[in-house]
């Protein structure tokens, strides 16, 4: 009868028949098995005691004389792995945890001894790759960036055809994590600074990097090269799930690096692999002639049962909505956003509640991947609510519902203060105040709010550029008024062109705003018409009817003296757009052109 590893955890049986064949578990086996028995997730109240007891058990195991090479290598590797968890949690910097002090040096020594044992005994080759990955993680934690990258390149080039695929994929994922994790600046106070482990940042957002971090384009291209190598390996071995994972990783890198021109092709491949296809939405939707006409059922969306597939679908849909919103393709973003909401309402996040998914491989163990934890997505509820309030404020201002806009602004400020996120949205709130003051012709307050928003926002961000654009346009308008020309602050054409250039580099509606600013400061009518035409195309593609109406009004001014009929037709189109947006109908003189009835109020279909 084989020995049981649980025999020493119970009292000796009284029945001789039950005790027959059982023997005492060797102390080394018991001590080296304790860490797996004591393992707890980081959210467990006994997580820290389990780390302490695991380290004590492995240290005690290594003091036993005459250990076999396998037991000794396993103990050194386990000590290094648990030590990296201690480092990742920052426990070595807390004074009360004296057992964790100096863990960085101990991990370094453990990896050195485990590496020597794995190289000396061919039967321990399975430990070699694990030790190498831990060494890379330690080097990256010590800010030895170049050395860590050299180690990962050597590891990737050392694989043999007989090595299990999950080890190869784990090494590629480690390389991608190193290249996409921003470089930390050297710390002089401590040679072992505390930063999160790379395993926890595999799918981390790049927005978490502080100003002390930097990331070069070479790192982005190196990460994309690792992604391509991993994809080639998965295609050779026909691992379709790994291929899907690689494509989602590539899209995530491209979106984080603002390489928008390459996102479309990658997104198409991801959606094809997931079996997704969408029909661009038309806004405004045509009204059905028959009130009993069936609406589009929600079941038209694809739902996923497999936790890996649903995880990839949620991440892909999130990034696709970000992409199409950035480039201004509202008709493409809308159905994907609806699908994302449908998946979340159906409990998609419950399928990977722990933030861990497995990719089953035909041969060998599965590949375990850490993705964005569902709790993080649930915590975004407050941010989503704030975003919705911001949208309500913006819509109220655009529809000239100024009392409602002020009420929503008050609710927005109260909401952000209640959940202690006001500093995050301070710039955006200031921008809304600027837009409201601008709409109410309070020029001084609008200029002040625009400047505050630009100062609070991150340099080069959407809010900062929008505030700069609003200030520039307002100053141009004030300067153009003859009654206030003497007191108005002049507008520097070069400064305005710089703002316009930055707006155009952002894409989407800001690109159209940049073209409008260029038109306002240019002295050539032909160039002005070309830029306004480009702005109109962008506004039409983004289905931004407010901007479209403003651009049409600006274009008509250039044809007022040369082509009056053409200018009048554009003004009529502008008037129809305003009616479709809810503007009240005006009574015209009998026989006047552009006459319409009072019943034309509503979201009318905009003529092309």
C-alpha positions, 0 to 999 in steps of 0.5 A: 500500500503506498504511503500517504502524505496525510498520515502524520497529520492525524493521530495513530489509528487504534486498529492494527488493520488500518495501520498496516502499511503506513509509515512515518512521513520523513521530516523533509517531505513534511516541511517541503509540503507545508507551503502548499497546505498553508497557501491562501489568497492575498485577501485572506486574513491568514495570508501573511501568517501563511507566508511566515510559516512557509518561510520557516518550514522551508528554512527548517527543511534546508537545515536537515543534513543529507537532502536529496538534490530534488528536495534541496532544489525544490526547497530553494526554489520554493523559498525564492518564490515565497520570498518574491511574494513577500517582496511584492506585498512590501512586507519587508519594509514593515518594521513589525514583520521582522521575519521579512527583513533582508528577504531580498538577499535571501531570495538572491542566494536561494536562486543562485543555489537552486540554479546550480543544482538544476544545472548540475543534475539533468533530471532537475531541468524542469526547475531550471526554467522556473528559477530563471523566471524568478531570477528575471523577476528579481532583477527587474525588481532590483531595477537591473533592467538591462540585465533582466532583458538579457536574462529573458533573451537567453532563456527564450533562446535556450528552449528545446523542442522537448520543453513543454509548451506552457513553459515557453509561453510563460517565458514569452509572457514574462518578456512582454511584461518586462517590455511593457512595464515602464522603467523605474528610476534608480532609488538611492535610499535602498538597493532593494526598492519595493515595486509590484511583481511583474506577475501582477502587472501582466494586464495592468494598465499603463495609466498607473505609471507615475511621472518617475517612470518612462517607456521608450518606443524601442520597448514597445516594438520589442514587446510586439516582437515577443508577441509575434514570436509567441503567435508564431509558436502557437500557430505551429503547434495549433494552439488556437486559444493562445493565438487569441490571447496573443492577438488580445495582448497585441491590441492592448499594447497598441492601445496603451501606446496610442498606435491607433493606426495598427489597432483596426487590423488587430481588432478585426482578427480578434473579433473574427477569432471570437466569431463577432460581427456587428452592423454599424448603428445608424443615428438617428434610427429610422422610426418603424412604420408599424408600432407592433414591429418587433425590436431587435432582440438582445439574444442577437449578441453572442454569449460565451460559456468558457471563462477564457473566451468570455474574459478575452471577449470582455477585454476586446470589447472594452478596447474596441469601444475605446478605439472607435470612440477615439477615432470618432466612429460612433456607429461602430462603437455603439453596438460593441458597447451594447454587447459589452453591457449585455455580457456584464448584465448576463454575469460574465464577470462571475465566470472568472471571479478570481481573475485567473483563467486557464488555457488548456493545452493538448499536451502538458499542464495548462497555462494559468493567466492572471487577468483584470480582477472583476473587483476592479471592474466593479470598483469602476462603478463610481467612475462610470457614474461620474462619467454619466454625470459629466455627460449629462452636464455636457448634453445640458449645455449643448441643448442650452438647458443651463439650469439643468446643467448647473444642477447636474454640476452640483450633483457631480461635485457632491458625488466626487467629494462623497467618494473622494475622487474629486481631485481626479475629476477636478480638471474635467469639472472646471472644463464643464464650468468653462463651457457653461460660462462660455455659453452664457457669454461670461467671458472672464469666468470662462477664460478663468475656468479654461485656464484652471482646467488646463493647469489641473489636467495632465499635459497633453491629455484630452481635457487639457487640449480641450481647455486650450482649444476653448480658451483659444476660440473664446479669445479669438471671438472676443478679439473679433468683437469691435466693441471690445477690441480695445480691451480684448486680449490679442491672440497669437497666431503661432500659439493658436496654430500650436494648439490646433496641431496638438488637437489634430494629433489627438484624432476624432472630434478634436481633430475637427476642432483643430481644423476650425482653429486653423481656419480662424487664424488663417488669412487665405480663403481657399485654405480656410475652405479646405480645412472647414471641409475636412472638419465637416467630414470628421464631424459627419463621420463622428455623428457630432451634429452640434459640431457639424452645425457650427462648421456649416455656419462657418462655411456659409460665411465664406460663400456669403458674397460669392455664392449666396444661394450656396450659402443659404442652402448651407444655412438651411441645412444648419437650421434643420440640424438645429431642429433635429437637436431640439431647437424650437421652430421660429416663425418666418415672414410669409413667403420667406425662404427656409419656412418650416412648421412648428411640428418639425421639432425633434431629432430629424435625419440629417441630410448628407 
